[in-house]
Amino acid sequence: MPARLSPRAAHRPAPPITASLWLNTPEPLTLERLRGRIVVLHAFQMLCPGCVAHSLPQATEIQRAFEPRELTVIGLHSVFEHHDVMTPAALRAFAHEYRIRLPLAVDEPSADSPLPRTMQAYAMQGTPTLVLIDGAGRIRAQHFGAVADLVLGVEIGQVLAERGDPDAAFSR
């Protein structure tokens, strides 16, 4: 089963996304401007087999299933290995070939660590990592590794239910 937040870490404010570049969005996204929406932050790497096989398709499906004004999915390309081949040009080609339409943030490299800044701020263990952030900007769940669709669906449903009518957010 994927790693979950400890009760102490649950509901803490989500750190900002520190990105050096954004793709698939006309302007950079901030958690502050997305207040009121649920945010699914999906950290991945292009060369991560679990990201390509499971997590990126799952993130795309979440984006498709919910109204954008209710739930926003953000891809976070967090490079902590193979830095020389994980370039912005390679990410653009990857996103094109895999038809990834999610807003993509390139996690800003750290000056003193191989782990990029947002990855460090969220204490991520690796990729894929999925973070569920509620409309108040608090972390509600964080999973390292593949998270089952049913588990994630229940977690999103719980956050939606706290806001009122959970059916109002579905786009299907």
Order of alpha helices (4+ residues) and beta strands (2+ residues): beta-beta-alpha-beta-alpha-beta-alpha-beta-beta-alpha
